[in-house]
Amino acid sequence: MNSDCDPPQVYGSRGDGLRLSHQPSTINHQPSTINQIQMPKIIAIVEDEPALRENYSAALRAQGYHTQMFATRKEALDGFRKRLPDLILLDIGLTGDADGGFEVCREVRMLSVTVPVIFLSARDTDLDIISGLRLGADDYLTKDISLPHLTARISALFRRLEALKTPSVQENIIERGLLSIDVNRYAVRWRGRTVDLTLTEFWMVHALALHPGHVKNREQLMRDAQIVVDDATITSHVKRMRGKFVAVDPQFTGIDTVYGMGYRWLDHTAE
């Protein structure tokens, strides 16, 4: 693993060790401004079992990604404070720290609300899954998932990021009454105040707000937000989204549950 004074090690498609800059990432994880250069995506793997860590890394390198590997909470956070990766695969139980992954996720969300985080854990209780999503993870997978399925989920998250970076001109800014969505900046504002959403939450608000008043069932919401999760996960995301809006405006009622059908956005008109 990495020493406290070294930058994180990155492994390319042939396992080449590449050094990263000591420059820290910006807090909102903005993409590089270098035009026309498509750099390989860097995926951080936070996993305390060496064999699993190496298997995940090899599978991802075979898909053209570069990887970083960490075994402990301290190693991971030291690396992320120097530079954030493009995506984080995160186990819950880490060396000497039964819930270390939860703390990593909590601190990552203080550094960036947009970098994708996927929990990949042997723990499959509802409590663990809901806890991970409430901390801001974009997905929660169990370790019995196949490697092709895992890489497909990762590719889907990256496609969503790319779609957000290249919206049509007409949809750069979406105004719905008191709600404003800036697609270029992944920014959501309510009553003029910023609402910090994860990538998945951003997509879900975007999908609902595009057609105020239209009820979307869970299947439609998954399709529009480009995610594949179960009903309980959708419910957890919606509850977390509501909580973030309520923190900004205690009178918020913009996300309406239509029982037995799904969810809709209520278009409030500014006074």
N, C-alpha and C positions, 0 to 999 in steps of 0.2 A: 504494500500500500504506500501512500504518499507520506513523506515526512512533513512536519509542520512548516518547514521553510521552503518546500518545493511546490511548484505549480502542479496541478493534477496531470497525471499521465493519460494520454489519449492513444488508443489503439486503432489503426486503420484496417482496411479490408484484408491486409496481409499480416496483421499483427504488428506493424511498424510502430515503434514508440515515437510519438510526436509531442513536442513541448508546446504548451499554451502560454500566451502572454500573462504576465502578472496583473494586467489591467482588469479591474472588476467590471462585471456587467452593470449596465444601467438598471435602475430599479424596475422599470417597466418592460425590460427584456425586448427592446426594440431591435429589429433586424439590421444587419449590416447595410451601410450605405454604399458599398462598393457595387457599381453597376455591372450587370451582365456576368457576374461571377457566381456560379452555383457551387458553394462549398458543401462537402459532405456533412450531413447532420450528425451532431454529437449526442449520444444517448448515455446517460449515467445509469449504472446498475448498482444499486445499494442492496447488497445481499451478503449474508455472513457465511454461507456455505460455499467453499471454493469451487467444488465441482459444478454446482448450479450456476454460479457466477460466470465460470468459463464457458459453460454450454450456451447461456444466453448471449454472451459476448460473441462467440463464434457464429451463432445463428444470425446475429445482427450485422456482423462484419460481412457475412456472405451476401447480405442484402445491400451492401454498399455504405452502411453507416460506420462511423467511428464510435468507439466506446470508451467510457471511463468506468473504473471498477472501485467500489468502496465496500469495506466490511463492517464499519462501525459508524455510529452517528457522528462522532467527532470528525473522522476522516471525511465523511460526506459534506458536512457543513463547512469545514475548512476549505474544501475544494469549491463549493458553491459560492462562498463569499468572495473567492478570487475571480471566478467566472462561472456563470450559469450555463448548463448544457442546453440543448434544444428540447430535450425530453428526459424525464426521470422515471426509471423503473424502481419501485421501492418496496422492500419487504417490511413487515411490521416488526418482527422479532429480530434484533441484531445482536452482535456479540456482547454478552453481558448486559443486555438492555431489552427486556421483554417487549416493551412498547416503543422502542427507539424510533421506529419508522413514523409513528404518529407525530413525534416531536420534530423529526426532520421535515415532514410535510408542513407543520405549523410554521416553522421558521422559514421554509422556502416561500410560503405565501406572504411572508413579511418582506421578502426580497423581490418577489414578482407575483402578480396575480394572473399572468398569462402563460408562463411556461407550463406545458402539459405535465401532469403527474399521474402515473398509473401505479396503484398498489398491486403487487404481485405476491400473494401470500398463501400459505397453507391454511390459514385461518378463514373459515367460511361462515361464521355466525352472523346473524343479522346485526348484532351489536357492533361487531368489527367493521362490517361493510358500511353501515350508517355512520359510524364514527369517522371512517376514512373520507367519505363523501362530505361530511359536515366540515371537515378540516380543509376542504378545498380540492380534493383529488378529482380528476376528470374521469377516472374509470377505476374499477376494482375487479381484479381477476384472481382466480385461484390457480395454484401451481399445477393442477391437473390439465391446464390448457395446453393444447399442442403448440409447438413452435410456429408452424404455419399460421395458426389462428392468432397467436400473439403478434407476429410481424404484420398480419393484416390489420389488427386493431391499431397498431402503431402507425401504419401507413394512413389509415383513416383519419387519425388525429392530425397528422401532418397535412393531409389534403384540406382539412378544415382551416388550418392556419394559412395555407396558401390562398384559399378562397377569400379569407378575410383581408389578405394583403392586396388582392386584385379585384375589388368590387367594381361593378359598373358605375359610371359617373353619376347616374341618376340616384344611386343608392348610397353615396358616400355619407350623407347625413340624413337620418330618418327622424322626423319630428312627429310625435303623436301626443298632442296636448302638452302635458307637463313632462313628458319623456323625450329625451334627445339621445340618439345613438349615432356615434361617430365611428363608422366602420373602419376607416383607415387607422384610427388610434385605439381600437378596441375599447372605446370609452363610452360609458353610459352615464347620463346625468338625469336626475329627477329633481324638479323644482330648482334647477341650476346647480345642484350639488352632485358631486361624483359618487357613483355607486360602484364599488370595487367588486367585479365579478370574475370568476374563473372563465377559461375558454368555453367550457361546456355550458356554464350559466349564461354567458354572453350569447351563444348560439340559440339557446332556448328563449331568452327574452326577445332576441331578434326575430325568431320564428313566430312567436305569439304576436308581437307588435306590428308585424308587416300587415296583418289583417285583423284589426281590432274588432272584437265582438264575435269573431268566428271561433267556434269551439273546435279544438284539436284534441283528438283522443291520443292516448299514449303512443300508439303505433305511428300516427301522423307526426307527432312531435319528435319522435326518434328519427323519422325519415328527414324531416325538415332541418333538424339540428345535426344530422349526420352522425348519430350515435346508435349503438346497439347495446341496450341494457334491459333489465327486467322492470316490471311495473313498480316494484318497491324502490328501485334506484331512481326512477323518474320522480316518484313522490318525494324522496329525500332531497333531490335537486330543487324541486319547486319550493319545498319548505325552507331550504337554505336561501334561495333567491328572495323569497318574501321577507325573510328576516333581515336581509341586507337593505332592502328598500325601507322597511319599517325603522331600521336604525337611523336612516336619513330623515324619514317622515313618519312619525308614529301613527298618522292617519291614513297611511297608504292602503289602498284597496284595489290596486291596478290588476293584480293577477287573481282571477275569479275561478273557483272550482265549480264545475257543473257536475254534480254528483251522478255517477253512473255513465258519464260521457267523456269528460276530460277537462281541459282548461281553456280559458280565453283571456285576452287582454281587454280591459275596459279603458276606453279612450277618454281620459279626463281633460277637460278644457280649462286652460289657464284662466284665472280670474283677472 
